[in-house]
Amino acid sequence: MSLEQLTLLDWKRRIFALYEEVRAADDPEAAWRRWCEERADLYRSHPQSPRVGAEPAYFPYDAGLRFEARVEPVEPAPLEIAGSAGSVTRFTRFARARFSENALELYWLDAYGGGVFLPFRDATSGHETYGAGRYLLDTVKGADLGGGSDTLVLDFNFAFNPSCAWNDRWACPLAPPANRLACRIEGGELTPP
């Protein structure tokens, strides 16, 4: 392994540990504050930061943006999700997460190891937030807020920008049309400075 690979491994370990801490917390708002602080530290100083020295900014915490979403199976369908820099990533749509009066599709990463992926766009996209959308779950990278056997915690206060929003050297899968919400989700990370 090169030094760059070891620093990426360190970044991943810290993100996995952070989400483990978030899932174990009794107070979602306190967990969010801790999440924001740790991410700020990583973005400011970690060698694997998409933009060293930058710091994420967020909407204020809103307890009304936390849902225990009911997961409904759907007919599995393979798809290629377009990404930044002309990239394409293969996923399988396997379920839908229903919350409030909305629903978002859940995707399984088909690559080695797999993982649940939940990107979305909303009416803040291209205005207060990154135009191509944000991520809520990306379990291959540790972003997992918990849930039960047929539920997932969807807390939009934890929505974050893909790395490509910070630096175009990264290629990131973006939110497909099925995961575009007409409403405003005023929670999570704002457009990078």
N, C-alpha and C positions, 0 to 999 in steps of 0.2 A: 504494500500500500504506500502511496505517496503521502506527503504531509497534507495535501489538499483533501484527499480521501479521508484521512483521520480527522481533519477539522469538520468535514461534512458529517462524519459519524458522531462527533461531539455535538453538533447542532441537533441532529436527530434525537440523540439521547436526551438532550435538554428539553426538546419539544415533547417527547413521549412522557418524560417525568412531569412536565408541567400539566399535561392533560390528565395524567393520573391524579395529580393533586387536585385539579378542578373537579374531577368526578367524585373524589372522596370528600369534598367540602360540604358542610351543612348549610352554608350561606352562599347562594349563587352570586350575589353582588360582591361579596368579599373575594370570592374565587375569581370573578371577572377583574377586579382591581389587581389582584396578584398576577393574572394572565397578562394584563396590560403592562405592568411593571417589568415582568420578565421578558416579554417581547421587545419592549423599548430597550432594555439592556442588550439583548441579542442583536437588534438592528443597529444600535449605536456602535458596538464594538466587536462583534464576532466576525472572524475572517470569512465566514460563509454567508454573511448578510447580503441580501440582494443589492443593498446600497449602504455601505459602511458610513456611519455618521448620521444617517437619517433616523427618524423616529416616527412610528405610526401615530396617527391621531384618530380619535373615535367619537362617535355620537355619545351623549350621556347614557348611562345605564338606564334601561327601561324594563322593569320586571314583567310587563305585559308582553314582551317579546320572547318569553321562555315558554315552550310547549312540550308536552309529552305526546309526541305524534304517534298516531296509530299506523302501523306498517301493514299495508295491504299487498299481497302478492299480485303480480301481473304476469301475463304471458312473457316469458323471457325473450328478449330480442337483442341480437348482437347489433352494435352500432359503432361507428367511428366518429368520435367527437373532435371537431375541428379545434385547432389551437392557434396560439400566437405563432408567428414566424412560419406559418404554413404547415405546422406540425399536425399530426393526426394520432389520436390515442384510441386503442380498441377497448371497449367496455361492453358489458351485457346489462341491459336494463332488466332488473329483477323484481322491483317492488315500487310502491308509491308510499310516501309518508304524508298522511293527512293530518292537518292541524287547522284549527279555527275553520274558516270556510275555504281554505286553500289546500293544495296538494302539490308536492314536488316529487319527481321521479328519482329513484335511487339507482345508482350504477355500480357495477362490480368491475374493478380493473382486471382485465384478462391476462395481464402480464404476470410473471413469476411472483408468487406470494399473494397476489390479489389485494383487495381492499374495497371498502365502501367509499363512494365518492358522491358528494352532493354539492354541485355548483348551482348558483342561481343569479338571476338578474331581477331587478325591481325598478320602480319608478324613480329611484334615486340614481340609478346607473347612468353614467355620462354627465351627471350633475355633481352631487356631493360625493358620489362613490365611483369607483373605476367603471368605465363604460362597458367593458366586456363581462362584467359580473364579478362576484366574489364566491368564496368557498365557505361552506359551513362544516362539512365533514370531509375528511381526506385521511382515512385510517391508515393508509400505507405510510403516511408521514406523521402519524400519531394523533391527528385531529379527530378526536372521538369524545363526545360529551356524555356518553352512557345511554342507558335504556334497559328495557327488559327483553323477554323472549319475542314479543310482538310490538314493541314500542322503541322509539328513539327519542332522546332529548334533542330538541331543536331549539337552541337558544341563540337568537340572531344577534345578541350582544357580542357573541364570539365570532361573527362573520369576519373573514379576513381576505385581503387581496392576494391573488396569485403572485408569485415572484415576478412574473413578466410585467406586472403593473409598476414595479419598482425599477426594473432593468430589462431591456429588450434582449439581453444575451440569454435569458431564460425562455424556454418554450413551454407553454402551459395550456392544458385543455380548458376550453371556455364553456360558458353556460349554453347548452343547446336550447332551441325554441320551447321545448316542453317545460323548461324550468324558468320561464320568464313570467314573473308576477306583475299584475297591473297595479298593485298597491305599492305604497312607499314602505320600505323597511328601514326605519330610522334607528338602526342599531348596528354596532360593529364598526369596522375600520372605514375611514374616509379615504378619498383619493390621495395617493401619496403626494407629498410636497414636491 
